């Protein structure tokens, strides 16, 4: 299967699972309510990787997290030569670690509306700092690793007692041996709570 078709297939499957999970996620006669966030250990399975994450409570509505795993990177680069433009795509797999801060800003609002807040099921904003090590595949585009700094917005939703759905998006700056570059960073997937 070509990588383009594999990404489309995985995307459709992931969105289908999320939609099916969301249909039941808020429909509950017994809603678990937390009054503050809690510390969690997770195995995170995203569209492009797998990692272990520790989310540590530092305040009633704030956490620090630390994670490590293997992730894939996908990049599209267009070079303009006047009348001719050339577009290249790149794919690679590399080990990575990241740490960050999350502040859950609608936790109390979800509680007041009677929605689930179990397992930190709320919207958040924060900052993510990631280190991407030397790629496992031979590819000149990704160099020997880089550091990413991303102000982020995201949310977690509890699907059952031991599974969370997560989405995170934000602008990013990547620092490497080459010039820094700006882009969009994102993560979508499921966390399995330990």
C-alpha positions as CSV (number, residue, x, y, z in Angstrom):
1,X,0.0,0.0,0.0
2,X,1.4,3.4,-0.9
3,X,2.0,5.8,2.0
4,X,-0.6,8.3,0.6
5,X,-3.3,5.6,0.6
6,X,-2.2,4.3,4.0
7,X,-2.5,7.8,5.5
8,X,-6.0,8.3,4.0
9,X,-7.1,4.9,5.2
10,X,-5.8,5.4,8.7
11,X,-7.4,8.9,8.8
12,X,-10.8,7.6,7.8
13,X,-10.6,4.7,10.3
14,X,-9.5,7.0,13.2
15,X,-12.2,9.6,12.5
16,X,-14.8,6.8,12.3
17,X,-13.7,5.4,15.7
18,X,-13.8,8.9,17.2
19,X,-17.3,9.6,15.9
20,X,-18.6,6.3,17.1
21,X,-17.0,6.9,20.5
22,X,-18.3,10.4,20.8
23,X,-21.9,9.2,20.3
24,X,-21.7,7.4,23.5
25,X,-19.2,9.5,25.4
26,X,-21.7,12.1,26.6
27,X,-24.7,9.9,26.9
28,X,-24.6,8.5,30.4
29,X,-27.0,8.3,33.2
30,X,-24.2,8.2,35.8
31,X,-21.7,11.0,35.0
32,X,-18.4,10.7,36.8
33,X,-17.4,14.1,38.2
34,X,-14.0,15.3,39.3
35,X,-13.6,18.6,40.9
36,X,-9.9,18.9,39.8
37,X,-7.6,17.3,37.3
38,X,-5.6,14.2,38.3
39,X,-2.3,12.7,37.6
40,X,-2.4,10.0,34.8
41,X,-0.1,7.4,33.2
42,X,-0.9,6.7,29.6
43,X,0.1,4.8,26.5
44,X,-0.7,7.2,23.7
45,X,-1.4,5.8,20.2
46,X,-1.6,8.6,17.7
47,X,-2.1,8.7,14.0
48,X,1.7,8.8,13.4
49,X,3.2,7.2,16.6
50,X,3.2,5.6,20.0
51,X,4.5,6.8,23.3
52,X,4.3,6.6,27.1
53,X,3.1,9.8,28.9
54,X,3.0,10.8,32.5
55,X,0.7,13.7,33.2
56,X,1.4,15.1,36.7
57,X,-1.0,17.4,38.5
58,X,0.6,20.6,39.7
59,X,-2.5,22.7,40.5
60,X,-6.2,22.2,40.7
61,X,-6.5,22.7,36.9
62,X,-2.9,22.4,35.6
63,X,-0.6,19.6,34.8
64,X,3.0,19.0,33.6
65,X,3.6,16.1,31.3
66,X,6.6,14.1,30.1
67,X,6.5,11.6,27.2
68,X,8.8,9.5,25.1
69,X,8.2,7.2,22.2
70,X,8.5,6.8,18.4
71,X,6.8,9.0,15.9
72,X,6.5,9.5,12.2
73,X,7.0,12.8,10.4
74,X,5.5,13.8,7.1
75,X,6.5,16.9,5.2
76,X,5.6,18.5,1.9
77,X,8.1,20.9,0.3
78,X,7.4,23.0,-2.8
79,X,10.3,24.7,-4.6
80,X,9.4,27.4,-7.1
81,X,11.7,27.8,-10.1
82,X,9.8,30.6,-11.9
83,X,7.6,28.8,-14.5
84,X,8.2,25.4,-13.0
85,X,7.3,24.3,-9.4
86,X,8.6,21.1,-7.9
87,X,6.8,19.4,-4.9
88,X,8.5,16.8,-2.8
89,X,7.1,14.7,0.0
90,X,9.1,13.2,2.8
91,X,8.3,10.6,5.4
92,X,10.5,9.4,8.3
93,X,10.3,7.7,11.7
94,X,12.3,8.9,14.7
95,X,12.5,8.5,18.5
96,X,11.3,11.6,20.4
97,X,10.7,13.0,23.9
98,X,8.5,15.9,24.9
99,X,7.5,17.8,27.9
100,X,4.9,20.5,28.4
101,X,2.3,22.3,30.5
102,X,-1.5,22.1,30.2
103,X,-4.0,24.4,31.8
104,X,-7.6,23.0,31.6
105,X,-9.7,26.1,31.1
106,X,-13.3,24.7,30.8
107,X,-13.1,22.0,33.5
108,X,-15.5,23.8,35.9
109,X,-17.9,24.7,33.1
110,X,-18.1,21.0,32.0
111,X,-18.9,20.0,35.6
112,X,-21.7,22.6,35.9
113,X,-23.3,21.3,32.7
114,X,-23.1,17.7,34.0
115,X,-20.6,16.5,31.4
116,X,-17.9,14.0,32.0
117,X,-14.7,15.3,33.5
118,X,-13.2,11.9,34.4
119,X,-9.6,11.4,33.3
120,X,-9.1,15.2,32.7
121,X,-11.8,15.3,30.0
122,X,-11.7,19.0,29.2
123,X,-10.2,21.6,26.8
124,X,-6.7,23.0,27.5
125,X,-4.1,25.4,26.4
126,X,-0.4,25.0,27.0
127,X,3.2,24.7,25.7
128,X,4.9,21.6,24.3
129,X,8.6,21.3,23.9
130,X,9.7,18.3,21.8
131,X,13.1,16.8,20.9
132,X,13.2,14.7,17.7
133,X,16.3,12.5,17.5
134,X,18.1,11.2,14.4
135,X,15.6,9.6,12.0
136,X,15.7,5.8,11.6
137,X,15.2,6.0,7.8
138,X,17.8,7.5,5.6
139,X,16.4,10.9,4.5
140,X,18.3,14.1,3.9
141,X,15.2,16.4,4.6
142,X,15.0,15.6,8.3
143,X,18.7,16.0,9.2
144,X,20.0,14.7,12.5
145,X,17.2,15.8,14.7
146,X,15.5,18.9,15.9
147,X,13.7,20.7,18.7
148,X,10.1,21.8,18.4
149,X,8.4,24.5,20.5
150,X,4.6,24.6,20.2
151,X,2.0,26.8,21.9
152,X,-0.9,24.5,21.9
153,X,-4.7,24.2,22.2
154,X,-6.3,20.8,22.6
155,X,-8.8,18.7,24.4
156,X,-9.3,15.2,25.9
157,X,-12.5,13.3,26.1
158,X,-13.1,10.2,28.2
159,X,-14.4,7.2,26.3
160,X,-15.1,4.6,28.9
161,X,-13.1,4.3,32.1
162,X,-9.6,3.6,30.6
163,X,-9.5,5.3,27.2
164,X,-9.2,9.0,26.3
165,X,-9.5,10.6,22.8
166,X,-7.0,13.5,22.4
167,X,-6.6,16.3,19.9
168,X,-3.9,19.0,20.0
169,X,-3.0,21.7,17.5
170,X,-0.7,24.7,17.5
171,X,1.8,26.8,15.6
172,X,5.4,25.4,15.9
173,X,8.9,26.6,15.4
174,X,11.5,23.9,14.7
175,X,15.1,24.4,15.5
176,X,17.8,22.2,13.9
177,X,21.3,22.5,12.3
178,X,19.6,24.3,9.4
179,X,17.5,27.5,9.5
180,X,14.6,27.5,11.9
181,X,11.3,27.0,10.2
182,X,7.6,27.6,11.2
183,X,4.7,25.3,10.7
184,X,1.7,23.6,12.3
185,X,2.0,20.8,14.8
186,X,-0.8,18.5,15.7
187,X,-1.6,15.2,17.4
188,X,-4.7,13.1,17.2
189,X,-5.2,9.7,18.8
190,X,-6.2,7.7,21.8
191,X,-4.6,7.3,25.2
192,X,-5.0,4.1,27.1
193,X,-4.8,4.8,30.9
194,X,-2.6,2.5,33.0
